[in-house]
Amino acid sequence: MTLSGLKYFVTAAKHGNISRAAEELSVSQPSVSQAIKALEGEFGLPLISRERTGFSLTEGGKELYLRASTLLSAAASLSAAMTEMGRGRLSVRVGIPPMIGNMLLDRILGELRARYPELSVSFGEGGREELISGLESGSLDMAFISHSEPLPEGYSSLPVGCEETVLAVSDKNPLSTRHSVTPEELADEPLALFGEGYFITERVMKLFAERGLTARVMHTSTQLSAQLKLISANVASGFLFRSIAKSREGIVAVSVEPPLFTDISLVWRSGGLETDGMKKFKELIGEKK
């Protein structure tokens, strides 16, 4: 059993498809298949059950996936820590959604330069699903996550704040005079939203679906700036954190009924190696709350 073999298996299990795993890993499909067969031979039990369009995991495969994911994450953390020691400096890889980045990055970067000039922080932007996947794979050390329920097991977290998600409209939009709106009143309102995998988009779509409504989505983007332009021009409305909507000239924040509040936490894998870089970053965010 090797770490590379486990990585091939875990990547294939994540996709349920060998060709997609090979594409992500930039290796040949036979390489992935052979790695899985080698693990099955070593353990003496089947790990996957092949199907027409991919495969499913056996009970043994599910157990290996859980344990191997934890092992690979720990190995990535160990590698990062030893690299820190070898370079004689501290580093941490942090994932952050666009809106949270808009709210926090300026303050965080300024404080980092002032207090921890030896700490190198690389930020990667993405939606909740992408960031969780980065934590699972070990490509991220920590991530800012939006959530409305407790985080899943296997994660430690530091609360950062709570934001109300509001309907952001142009001050020329008739809805701008309203104190609040219901999903029913937004059934015909053109919306500009973040794409799939973003927490607020999933929450808004769920709110509409629970009422038997279909949101009229005219534009999706991973860029906050694109949404702000469409909202300011009164081409579409969107769902943003209140603090962001209120800070933009020409944009009005309107509450949604029922209210939508979002918790923001700094999250990392439990049980993994916590590097000195992670500890310093966590200390800084804890003080900035």
ABEGO torsion letter per residue (X at the ends): XBAAAAAAAAAAAAAGBAAAAAAAAGBBAAAAAAAAAAAAAAAGBBABBBBAAEBBBBAAAAAAAAAAAAAAAAAAAAAAAAAAAAAGBBBBBBBBBAAAAAAAAAAAAAAAAAABAABBBBBBBEBAAAAAAAAAAGABABBBBBBABBBBBGBBBBBAEBBBBBBBBBAABAAAABABBBAAAAAABBBBBBBBGBAAAAAAAAAAAAAGBBBBBABBBABAAAAAAAAAAGABBBBBBAAAAAABBGBBBBBBOBBBBBBBBBBBBBGBBBBAAAAAAAAAAAAAX
